[in-house]
Amino acid sequence: MLQLQVLRENPEEIIKHLAIKHFDGGEIIPNIIALDDRRKETQKQLDDNLSQANILAKEIGVLFQTGKSAEANKLKERTTDLKNTSKELSINLESTKKELDELLVRVPNLPHSSVPPGNSAEDNMIVLEEGKIPVLPDNALAHWDLAGKYNIIDFNLGVKISGAGFPVYKGQGARLQRALINFFLDKAIEAGYAEVQPPLMVNSASGYGTGQLPDKDGQMYYMPLDDLYMIPTAEVPVTNIYRDVILKEADLPLKNVAYSSCFRREAGSYGKDVRGLNRLHQFDKVEIVQITRPEKSYQTLEEMREYVSGLLRNLELPFRILKLCGADLSFTSALTYDMEVYSSAQKRWLEVSSISNFETFQSNRMKLRYKDDSGKIHLAHTLNGSALALPRIVAALLENNQTEKGIKIPEALVPYTGFTAIHN
């Protein structure tokens, strides 16, 4: 959530900057400022009323003590009027605050100055492309066919049990999943991330804290009886560990890693993008989260980007890094790098990670702060990234490493899988 003082300082510039995300702030920003003006005026009236009531209460006490009951009772009538007015002002103040908050949470984060303009994902900027793209024979199979050939992923069984988008991993496929999860967790721990195992369901306060609500309300699985949401990513529960917390500056940066299943409705998805493992309702992911000082956050973002690049190098996958343009940037992010691997059988790039800096957008919503050495309180910066999401990694590994004798396992994974190839 953007800070009110930022919106008030230069609303015209804010509106212009938000337009890079294709967000029209021409109406909502002035409305927010007008509501904040009303809030301030109502608060002032309420404070004045309460102050006057306190003064009268002292006068009444003195009058009663000096035997001037008639004058005291007359003043008591005025305090009753003040109390009634104060009650009305309190109700109006709470109503204005609620209306103000409802508007504030609908305004996206400001894009960083380096974010390229653009109208769609086609305008994302390629920052780096690395690795050799395998040349496969003409009879090469896509991962959904390889999954059936080697009996490692059963999409039809998933449909029977749950529905489309819920595959069942079997045999060496299940072992590969577990190997990747452990590999990613071990690498993160080696890099200084502390592992946590978060809940898979969160309350609405957590969803609002990291910005999934109200923006992605329709994309999250919701259980109304319990008022809980299935997590779309471990970012939500892990970052919310620090909601309403004041950290010590000496504790920063805080680095956490978590493995979780993730749940997304993916409403409106169709076509080639949803085939096989390309787009699922439930999938596994290892997430890294950092909380740091504002002046360090963009250096941290670059370090996280390089860390994820190292994972892809270990897996021997050709990859590229994109800096997202304004139109493709998420509601909450100030700057995002997408990491994509090349799928040789599908002949296209598949997104496997997004690494983002949210600056103070999430921390302002969560009241996530730190105290510096002088005792001053500041909002922290939050960052996170997939390290990594499994489905498309598995798709690329299966397709790129297929041979006549089976599917070769990258050397770095062999200690985790216990086998060097997938075969019948």
MOZI-V30869 format. One record per residue. N is the residue number from 0. RES is the residue in one letter. SS is DSSP state (~ for helix, > for strand, _ for the rest). PHI is phi in degrees with one decimal (none if undefined). Layout:
BEGIN
N,RES,SS,PHI / N,RES,SS,PHI
END
This chain:
BEGIN
0,M,_,none / 1,L,_,-67.8 / 2,Q,_,-75.5 / 3,L,~,-57.4 / 4,Q,~,-64.1 / 5,V,~,-67.9 / 6,L,~,-64.4 / 7,R,~,-75.8 / 8,E,~,-63.3 / 9,N,_,-153.3 / 10,P,~,-60.5 / 11,E,~,-63.0 / 12,E,~,-69.4 / 13,I,~,-62.2 / 14,I,~,-60.0 / 15,K,~,-63.5 / 16,H,~,-69.0 / 17,L,~,-66.7 / 18,A,~,-62.7 / 19,I,~,-61.9 / 20,K,~,-87.9 / 21,H,_,61.6 / 22,F,_,-108.6 / 23,D,_,-89.9 / 24,G,_,-97.7 / 25,G,_,-61.9 / 26,E,_,-103.7 / 27,I,~,-70.4 / 28,I,~,-66.0 / 29,P,~,-59.3 / 30,N,~,-64.5 / 31,I,~,-62.7 / 32,I,~,-64.4 / 33,A,~,-64.1 / 34,L,~,-65.5 / 35,D,~,-65.9 / 36,D,~,-62.1 / 37,R,~,-65.0 / 38,R,~,-61.0 / 39,K,~,-62.7 / 40,E,~,-66.8 / 41,T,~,-64.7 / 42,Q,~,-62.4 / 43,K,~,-63.6 / 44,Q,~,-62.2 / 45,L,~,-64.9 / 46,D,~,-61.8 / 47,D,~,-63.1 / 48,N,~,-62.5 / 49,L,~,-65.4 / 50,S,~,-64.1 / 51,Q,~,-64.8 / 52,A,~,-63.9 / 53,N,~,-65.3 / 54,I,~,-62.5 / 55,L,~,-64.3 / 56,A,~,-60.9 / 57,K,~,-68.0 / 58,E,~,-62.3 / 59,I,~,-62.6 / 60,G,~,-60.5 / 61,V,~,-64.8 / 62,L,~,-62.8 / 63,F,~,-63.9 / 64,Q,~,-66.3 / 65,T,_,-96.9 / 66,G,_,81.7 / 67,K,_,-98.7 / 68,S,~,-64.9 / 69,A,~,-61.8 / 70,E,~,-65.5 / 71,A,~,-63.8 / 72,N,~,-65.4 / 73,K,~,-66.0 / 74,L,~,-67.8 / 75,K,~,-64.0 / 76,E,~,-63.7 / 77,R,~,-67.2 / 78,T,~,-66.8 / 79,T,~,-63.5 / 80,D,~,-62.2 / 81,L,~,-63.8 / 82,K,~,-64.0 / 83,N,~,-63.4 / 84,T,~,-65.3 / 85,S,~,-63.1 / 86,K,~,-63.1 / 87,E,~,-64.0 / 88,L,~,-64.1 / 89,S,~,-62.9 / 90,I,~,-63.8 / 91,N,~,-63.7 / 92,L,~,-63.9 / 93,E,~,-64.4 / 94,S,~,-64.2 / 95,T,~,-66.9 / 96,K,~,-60.8 / 97,K,~,-64.0 / 98,E,~,-63.2 / 99,L,~,-65.2 / 100,D,~,-63.4 / 101,E,~,-63.5 / 102,L,~,-78.4 / 103,L,~,-59.8 / 104,V,_,-73.4 / 105,R,_,-97.7 / 106,V,_,-95.9 / 107,P,_,-71.4 / 108,N,_,-68.1 / 109,L,_,-74.6 / 110,P,_,-71.3 / 111,H,_,-63.1 / 112,S,_,-60.8 / 113,S,_,-87.6 / 114,V,_,-67.8 / 115,P,_,-72.5 / 116,P,_,-69.6 / 117,G,_,172.1 / 118,N,_,-110.1 / 119,S,_,-163.5 / 120,A,~,-60.6 / 121,E,~,-64.3 / 122,D,~,-96.3 / 123,N,_,-64.4 / 124,M,>,-93.3 / 125,I,>,-77.2 / 126,V,>,-92.1 / 127,L,>,-156.4 / 128,E,>,-133.9 / 129,E,>,-141.5 / 130,G,_,99.4 / 131,K,_,-91.6 / 132,I,_,-77.6 / 133,P,_,-64.1 / 134,V,_,-100.7 / 135,L,_,-97.4 / 136,P,_,-66.7 / 137,D,_,-61.0 / 138,N,_,-92.7 / 139,A,_,-61.9 / 140,L,_,-106.0 / 141,A,_,-72.9 / 142,H,~,-61.9 / 143,W,~,-68.6 / 144,D,~,-77.9 / 145,L,~,-62.1 / 146,A,~,-60.8 / 147,G,~,-74.5 / 148,K,~,-59.2 / 149,Y,_,-102.2 / 150,N,_,54.4 / 151,I,_,-112.3 / 152,I,>,-140.5 / 153,D,>,-115.0 / 154,F,~,-75.9 / 155,N,~,-67.3 / 156,L,~,-64.7 / 157,G,~,-62.8 / 158,V,~,-63.3 / 159,K,~,-61.4 / 160,I,~,-78.7 / 161,S,_,-128.6 / 162,G,_,144.6 / 163,A,_,-62.3 / 164,G,_,91.6 / 165,F,_,-130.7 / 166,P,_,-69.6 / 167,V,>,-108.3 / 168,Y,>,-92.0 / 169,K,_,-131.7 / 170,G,_,52.6 / 171,Q,~,-65.9 / 172,G,~,-66.8 / 173,A,~,-66.0 / 174,R,~,-65.5 / 175,L,~,-64.4 / 176,Q,~,-57.3 / 177,R,~,-64.1 / 178,A,~,-63.7 / 179,L,~,-64.2 / 180,I,~,-59.4 / 181,N,~,-65.9 / 182,F,~,-61.2 / 183,F,~,-65.0 / 184,L,~,-64.8 / 185,D,~,-61.5 / 186,K,~,-63.6 / 187,A,~,-66.5 / 188,I,~,-63.4 / 189,E,~,-61.1 / 190,A,_,-86.0 / 191,G,_,97.9 / 192,Y,_,-86.1 / 193,A,>,-90.3 / 194,E,>,-78.2 / 195,V,_,-131.4 / 196,Q,_,-118.9 / 197,P,_,-88.4 / 198,P,_,-64.1 / 199,L,_,-93.9 / 200,M,>,-125.5 / 201,V,>,-132.4 / 202,N,_,-84.6 / 203,S,~,-66.1 / 204,A,~,-60.6 / 205,S,~,-68.9 / 206,G,~,-62.7 / 207,Y,~,-70.8 / 208,G,~,-60.1 / 209,T,~,-98.4 / 210,G,_,94.7 / 211,Q,_,-67.5 / 212,L,_,-109.5 / 213,P,_,-86.2 / 214,D,_,-58.7 / 215,K,_,-109.9 / 216,D,~,-54.0 / 217,G,~,-72.2 / 218,Q,~,-96.1 / 219,M,_,-102.3 / 220,Y,_,-76.1 / 221,Y,>,-120.0 / 222,M,>,-112.4 / 223,P,_,-61.8 / 224,L,_,-61.3 / 225,D,_,-106.8 / 226,D,_,54.7 / 227,L,>,-129.3 / 228,Y,>,-116.5 / 229,M,>,-72.0 / 230,I,_,-73.4 / 231,P,_,-82.6 / 232,T,_,-167.7 / 233,A,_,-68.2 / 234,E,~,-50.7 / 235,V,~,-65.4 / 236,P,~,-68.0 / 237,V,~,-67.1 / 238,T,~,-64.0 / 239,N,~,-72.2 / 240,I,~,-55.8 / 241,Y,~,-103.4 / 242,R,_,-65.4 / 243,D,_,60.6 / 244,V,_,-119.4 / 245,I,>,-106.0 / 246,L,>,-88.4 / 247,K,>,-90.0 / 248,E,~,-57.8 / 249,A,~,-65.6 / 250,D,~,-82.1 / 251,L,_,-89.9 / 252,P,_,-79.8 / 253,L,>,-95.0 / 254,K,>,-128.0 / 255,N,>,-124.1 / 256,V,>,-129.7 / 257,A,>,-146.6 / 258,Y,>,-96.5 / 259,S,>,-156.3 / 260,S,>,-76.7 / 261,C,>,-124.7 / 262,F,>,-130.8 / 263,R,_,-140.4 / 264,R,_,-69.9 / 265,E,_,51.5 / 266,A,_,-62.6 / 267,G,_,88.4 / 268,S,_,-79.1 / 269,Y,_,-161.5 / 270,G,~,80.4 / 271,K,~,-64.0 / 272,D,~,-67.5 / 273,V,~,-106.1 / 274,R,_,-71.3 / 275,G,_,59.1 / 276,L,_,-92.6 / 277,N,_,-62.8 / 278,R,_,-151.1 / 279,L,_,-122.7 / 280,H,_,-85.3 / 281,Q,>,-133.5 / 282,F,>,-153.5 / 283,D,>,-100.6 / 284,K,>,-154.2 / 285,V,>,-106.1 / 286,E,>,-118.3 / 287,I,>,-110.7 / 288,V,>,-131.8 / 289,Q,>,-129.2 / 290,I,>,-122.8 / 291,T,>,-146.4 / 292,R,_,-73.4 / 293,P,~,-54.3 / 294,E,~,-71.1 / 295,K,~,-105.1 / 296,S,~,-68.3 / 297,Y,~,-78.2 / 298,Q,~,-64.8 / 299,T,~,-63.1 / 300,L,~,-59.2 / 301,E,~,-65.3 / 302,E,~,-65.6 / 303,M,~,-66.3 / 304,R,~,-61.9 / 305,E,~,-68.1 / 306,Y,~,-61.2 / 307,V,~,-65.8 / 308,S,~,-57.9 / 309,G,~,-62.5 / 310,L,~,-62.6 / 311,L,~,-67.3 / 312,R,~,-64.2 / 313,N,~,-61.4 / 314,L,_,-85.6 / 315,E,_,59.7 / 316,L,_,-104.1 / 317,P,_,-67.3 / 318,F,>,-143.2 / 319,R,>,-139.8 / 320,I,>,-116.7 / 321,L,>,-115.7 / 322,K,>,-94.5 / 323,L,_,-70.9 / 324,C,_,-78.3 / 325,G,~,-56.1 / 326,A,~,-67.9 / 327,D,~,-100.1 / 328,L,_,-75.0 / 329,S,_,-69.5 / 330,F,_,-55.6 / 331,T,_,-93.7 / 332,S,_,-86.9 / 333,A,_,-92.8 / 334,L,>,-156.8 / 335,T,>,-133.9 / 336,Y,>,-106.4 / 337,D,>,-99.2 / 338,M,>,-107.4 / 339,E,>,-125.2 / 340,V,>,-109.3 / 341,Y,>,-91.6 / 342,S,>,-100.4 / 343,S,_,-70.6 / 344,A,_,-76.3 / 345,Q,_,-82.3 / 346,K,_,57.3 / 347,R,>,-159.4 / 348,W,>,-87.7 / 349,L,>,-121.4 / 350,E,>,-70.1 / 351,V,>,-124.0 / 352,S,>,-159.6 / 353,S,>,-122.8 / 354,I,>,-120.0 / 355,S,>,-131.1 / 356,N,>,-109.8 / 357,F,_,-101.2 / 358,E,_,49.9 / 359,T,_,-98.6 / 360,F,~,-61.2 / 361,Q,~,-75.6 / 362,S,~,-65.0 / 363,N,~,-68.0 / 364,R,~,-65.8 / 365,M,~,-91.1 / 366,K,_,56.9 / 367,L,_,-93.9 / 368,R,>,-131.7 / 369,Y,>,-138.8 / 370,K,>,-107.0 / 371,D,_,-80.7 / 372,D,_,-63.0 / 373,S,_,-86.0 / 374,G,_,95.7 / 375,K,_,-78.4 / 376,I,>,-97.6 / 377,H,>,-131.5 / 378,L,>,-77.6 / 379,A,_,-81.8 / 380,H,>,-102.5 / 381,T,>,-115.4 / 382,L,>,-140.5 / 383,N,>,-153.5 / 384,G,>,-163.4 / 385,S,>,-77.8 / 386,A,>,-144.5 / 387,L,>,-139.4 / 388,A,>,-80.8 / 389,L,~,-79.9 / 390,P,~,-55.5 / 391,R,~,-78.2 / 392,I,~,-61.9 / 393,V,~,-61.7 / 394,A,~,-58.1 / 395,A,~,-68.4 / 396,L,~,-61.3 / 397,L,~,-64.6 / 398,E,~,-71.8 / 399,N,~,-71.7 / 400,N,_,-107.0 / 401,Q,>,-74.1 / 402,T,>,-134.9 / 403,E,_,-65.6 / 404,K,_,-96.6 / 405,G,>,147.3 / 406,I,>,-112.3 / 407,K,>,-74.0 / 408,I,_,-94.9 / 409,P,_,-56.2 / 410,E,~,-55.2 / 411,A,~,-64.7 / 412,L,~,-91.9 / 413,V,~,-56.3 / 414,P,~,-61.2 / 415,Y,~,-92.8 / 416,T,~,-80.5 / 417,G,_,84.1 / 418,F,_,-142.7 / 419,T,_,-98.1 / 420,A,>,-155.3 / 421,I,>,-97.3 / 422,H,_,-153.6 / 423,N,_,-74.5
END
